[in-house]
Amino acid sequence: MNYNTQMEAAKKGIITPQMKLVAKKECRDPEFIRQYVAEGKIAICANKNHKCVDANGVGSMLRTKINVNLGVSRDCKDYDVEMKKVMEAVNMGAEAIMDLSSHGDTTGFRRKLTSECPAMVGTVPVYDSVIHYQRDLATLTAKDFIEVVRLHAQDGVDFVTLHCGITRKTIEQIKSHKRKMNIVSRGGSLVFAWMCMTGNENPFYEYYDEILEICREYDVTISLGDACRPGCLADAGDVCQIDELVRLGELTKRAWAKDVQVMVEGPGHVPLDQVEANMKIQQTICMGAPFYVLGPIVTDIAPGYDHITAAIGGAVAAMAGAAFLCYVTPAEHLALPNVDDVKQGIIASKIAAHAADIAKKIPNARDLDDKMADARRKLDWEGQWECALDPEYAKSIRDERTPEFDDTCSMCGKFCAVRSMNKALSNEYIDIL
């Protein structure tokens, strides 16, 4: 039986090789995966032309996945450095790489990613439109934008962020509701600006059916971008955000009717006490489509530490139903992240995702934690490195501050509670001095 997309196969009762692989990774039955793909609650982002992709499933009932944003810009245009970031991210377990390049040979870099990178690859075609045509934004036509979507699909991109949910109505909302931060989505601001300059409707909304046909042909997942995501705590949950979310729910239904997989993107900056409510609203309006969140960042005053503010929000969001966390680095709001920023962002996101998976009782999520507890009880340092999220860094801290006695650390020495309890329970003499 033939099929074009993972969703079409699932609706026909077919378990694809990608579904089998996801099931194995998630310790689930393949039929479980097939059922949720058919319902749209799991997305397997795997373009037919991305031959080396190591398929993963994105859904709230699966392990929380991590996306890493990178790409060249006019100020930082070293492709070798970007590829180093890619491989660092893949080696650290990131399931997705999103190429946000806005300068130079974007086509060559994108094709290198889809030919070499086993992680899911995502893009934002509206960024590339100006670069591809080498023309100012206002001179581009709706057809120009759609053709760039087609080009990305042909190049093997697994998911594309499209800001389909803002319309000319949004222009009046932004003007009348006086947000503190207006639109902070780069892609959303470009679409907004194009509508203002041309007087035309959003091409990604107006020609959505044509985009669906492209995505169906190559099995590209649409990540419905949240152009009106809040860029500060004051804008969280306002009419612009919610009105766009309602439209994204409608667009989700239209995509599913064409067997095109969908993820829905979410905030943004959100007060901690509102994070769970944001997740529940999205799940209701978008019928359980996988939710892909940036952070959420839970305070606006921590530049340089926004990987931490995002990890706090991300853990709560994933526990409440978010399926996909877009990492945030210490360079957020400040600069293009370097290799070390990327590493710190990934580690923070993976901690958030893992903590949420334990809370959601994802199968086997706590296995390594239990092994770590056993290794710590035995003061088995090698065993602890095997369980550590970043073993090299953990080991370097101990090596730099070597204790006098191997069965202790330099914090407690022979006052170590674990050492004392082990000896006490073994009826051994406990020497302290």
N, C-alpha and C positions, 0 to 999 in steps of 0.2 A: 504494500500500500504506500503511495507517495504522499509526501507532506513537504510544505515549504518552511514551516516554523516549528519550534519546540511546542508552542501552544496548540497548533493545529494537530500535531502528532498526538499530544496528550488528549485532546478532545476526541480523537478517533480511537483511543484506547491503546496507542502504540507507546511502548517504553523504549526510548531512544538510547543509544550508547551514552550520551551525555547525562541522561536521567540515571542510568545505572551507576555512572561514576559519582554523581552527586550523592546518590543513596549510600554508596560505599563510604564516602568521606563523612557523611552525616550519621552513620550507623542507623540508617532507616531502611525500610522496605522500599524497593523501587516503585511499587504501586502507590505508596504514600506520596512519593515525589510526583509521580504522574498525575495524581488526583489534584494536587495543589497547583501544578503548572496549568492544568486544564481550567482551574478556577481563577487563574491570574494571581494567586497569592504567593507563588514562587516564580521568580524569573531566572531562567538560565541564559545568561548573556553570552551567546556563542555564534558570531557571524560565520556563515558558511566559508568565507574567504580568509578567516583567521585560523589557519591550519594548525598552528602550534598552541592554541589556547587550551589550558588545563581547566576544564569546565567547573564552575562553582554555581551553587544555587543561592539566590537572595530571597529571603523570606523570614518573617518573624518567628516561625517555628523551627528555624535552622540556626546554626552558629551565626553570630553577628559578623558581618564582613567589613573589611576596611578598604577604603579607596584613598589613593595618594595622588594629589594634584602636582603637576610639574609642567615644564615647558619653557621654551626660550622666549625672551622679551628683547626689546630694543636695547635695554641697559645691560642685560645678561644673556649673551647669545652663544655660549659655548655648548655645542651639541654633545661633545664628549662628556662634559660634566653632567648634562641631563641624563645621558645613558647610564652614567655611573650611579646617579640617583635611582634610576629605574631598577638596576640590578640589585642595589642595596635594599630597595623596597621589596622586591620579589624575594630576596634571600631572607628578609625578616618576616615574611609571611603575608604581605599585602595581597589581597585578592584582585585588586583592580588598580590600574594606572590611568589617570585622566590627563590627556595632553591638552594643556591650555595655551599652547604656543601662539604668540601674537606678532611674530617677526620672522623674516628669513624664509628658508626652505621648509615650510611647514609640511608640504606633501612628502618630501623625502624623509623627514623625521617620523611622520606618521606611518609611512610604509615600513620603515625600519622597525618601529614598535610592533606592528602586526606581523612582521616576518620573524621576529626574534623573541618577543615577550610572551611568556606563557600566561600571564595574568590577563584578565579582561581589560580591554582598552576602550576608553571613552573619550569623546571629544565634544566641543561646542561649535558646531558648524558656523554660527553667525560670526564668531571671532575670525574664522578663516576666510570669510567672504571678502572682506576688504583686502586681505593679503593675497588671496588667490587672483582676484581681478585687478589688483593694484589701482583701485579707484576709490574715491571718497564715498562715504556711506550713502549720502543722499542720491548719488548717481546709480546706485544698484537697484535692480528691479526684483520683484517677487520671484520671477523665474531664475534670476541669478542665485538667490538664496537656496531655492529648491535644488538647483543643479549641484551646489556644494554639498548638500545633504546626500545626494546621489553619489558624488565622488567619494565621500567618506565611507559610505556603505560599500562601494566597490573596493575600496582599499582595505576592507576587513575590520572596520571599527565595530565593536560589539554593542556599544550603547551610545546614543547621542542625546545630549541635553538640548532640548528645544523649548524656547520660552513661548509656548503656544497659548498660555492662559491670560495674557494681558491683551486688551483690545483698546479701541479708541475710547471706550467708556473709562478705562483706567486713567487716561490723560486728565479727565475732569475730576476723577477721585483724588489723584495726587495733588492737583491744584487746589481743591476745596478742603481736603482733610488736613493739610498742613503737617505732614509728618516731620519729625525732627531730622531724619536721615534720608528722606525721599526714597529713591531706589538705589540699593547698594549692589545689586546683582550686575556684574559687568555685561553679561549677555542681555539681561533685561533692560539695562539702560540704553544699549545700542538699538534694540527693537523700539523702545519708547522714543528715542531720538529720531529714528527713521520715520516712524509714524508722524511725529511732529513736523518734520521737514517736508515730507511728501504729501501729507494729508490722506494717505492710504491706510487701509486696515492692516493689522499684523499679518504678514504673509504666512507665517507658520500656523496661524489660526485659520485664515481664509482658504489656504490650500492644504489643509490637514489631510484630506482624503488622498491627495496625490502623494503626500509624504508617507502615508500608511502603505500605499502600494510599493513604494521603494523599500520600506522597512520589511514588508512581507517577503519581497523577492530575495533579500539577502539574510533574513532573520536578524534584523537589528532591533534591539530593545530601545524603546523611547523612554528617556528619562525626562519626565515633564518638569521643566525648570520652574522654580518659584521666583519669578522676577520681583515680586513684592514681598519677599522674605524680609522680616524686620532686621535692620542693621544696627539697632540699639534697643535697649530694654523698653524704652518708652513707646516704641512702635509695635511691640509684640501683640498679636491678636487683634489688630485693628481691622477696619472694614476693608482696606485694600488687600491685606493678606487673606482674609476669609473669603472675600468675593472671588479672588483668583483661585483659591482652593476648591470652591464649588465648581468653577469652570473646569478645573483639572479633573474633577470627578466625572464630569460629562465626557471629557475627552478620553478618559480611561475606558469608559463603556464603548465608545466608538472604536477604539483600538482593539479591544478584545473581540468585538464583532467581526473584525478583519483578521483575527488570530495573530495580532501583533502584541508582543509582551510589553509591559509598562512598569516603570518605577515612578514614584512621585517624590519630588524633592521638597524638603522642608527647611524650617528655620535653622540657622540664623541666630539672632540674639534673643534669648527668652529668659525671664526670671525663673529661678529654679522651681518655684511653686507652681509655675504654669506649664512646665515641660510635659508632664504626664497628660494633662488635658489636651495639649496640642497633638499628641500622638493619638489619643482616642478620637478626637474630632476627625483627623485624617483617615483613620481606619474606617470610620462610619461613612464619611463623604466619598471616599475612594474605594470602598468595598473591600478592604483588606489588601489592596495592591501594595507591594513592598515599598516601605518608606525609607528614603535616602536623606539623611540629615547632615548639615554642616554644624558640627558641635552637638547640640546647641551651646553657644557661649552664654554663660550665666551671669557675667558681670562685665561691664564696659571699661573697667579701670586697670586692666592688667596687661598692657602691651609688653611684649617680651616673655610673657608667661601664658599666652592664650592657649597653648597646648594643654595646660592644666585646667583652665576655665572650661575648655571644650570637653575634656575628659570627664569632668564632673557632670556636665549636661548630657554627654553621650551615654554615660552609664545609666542614668535615669531614663533617658529616651529609649535606649535599647531594651531595658527592663520592661518598659511600658509598651513596646511593640515596634520600635524602629528596627529595620533589618540591615541597614547599611550605614556605616559611619564614614563621613568624609573627614580625613584627618585634618588637624589644624596644627601648625608648627609655631615655635616661638617667634617666627618672623611675621606672623599674621598681622595685617594692618601696617606693616613696617617696610618689608622688602621681599624680594624673591628669596625663598629658602635655599640655604646651602646644604651640603651633604649632611652635616651634623644636625641642622634643623630638621631635615627630613627624618633622620633616625629618631630624634626626640619626639617628633610628631607621631611617628608610627608606634613607638613604645607606649606613649600616653593613650593613643586610640585603642591599642590592643589590650591594655589594662582595662579600659572602660568596657570594651566588648566582652572580654573574658569574665569580668565581674558580673555583667548583665546575664551572660549565658548561664553562669552558676545560679543566679537568682531565678532564671526562667526554667531551670532544671533541664537544660538541653542534655541529651544522652552523652555520658562520658565527659562532660565539661569539667567536672571537679577531679578527674583522675590524677592529673599532675599535682594538684594542690595536696591531695592525700599522700602522694609519693614524697612530696616535699616535706610534709609533716613527719613522715617516717624517717627521712634522711636527717632532719634536724634533731629528732629525738635521739638518733644514734650518733649525732655529731659527725655525720658522714659528709664531709665537704665535697667530695667528688660527686656524690649522689645529689647534693644540692645544686651543683652546676648543671647537672643533666636535666633538672626540672626548671631551671631559671629561664625567664623570658629573654634576658640578655646575659648569658653566662660569662662572657668575656669581661663585661663591665663589673659584674658582681665579684668576679675573681680578682680583678685589678684592685678593687677597694681593699680586699683582705690582704693581698700581696703587698700593697703599699703601707699597710699598718700591721705588720706581722706580730702576732702575740708571742709572749714568752713560751707558752705551752701550746702544743698543736691541738689539744682537745678543747681549747677555749678561743674566744676572740678578744681583741684588745679593749673591748667595752667592759666586760665583766671579769675577765681573767678567771681565777679559781672561785669567784663568787657566782659563776654561771649556774643559773637555776637548773638547766637541763643536766649539766654534769653532776650537780649535787643530788638531784632526784635519781639519776641512773645509779649512782653509788649507793644511795640510801636504800633503794629497792632491791639492790643486789647484796645488801648487808656488808658493804665495803666501808672502810674508814674514809671519812671525808676530810681531806686536808685543805685548809684555806690559806694559811700563811706560808 
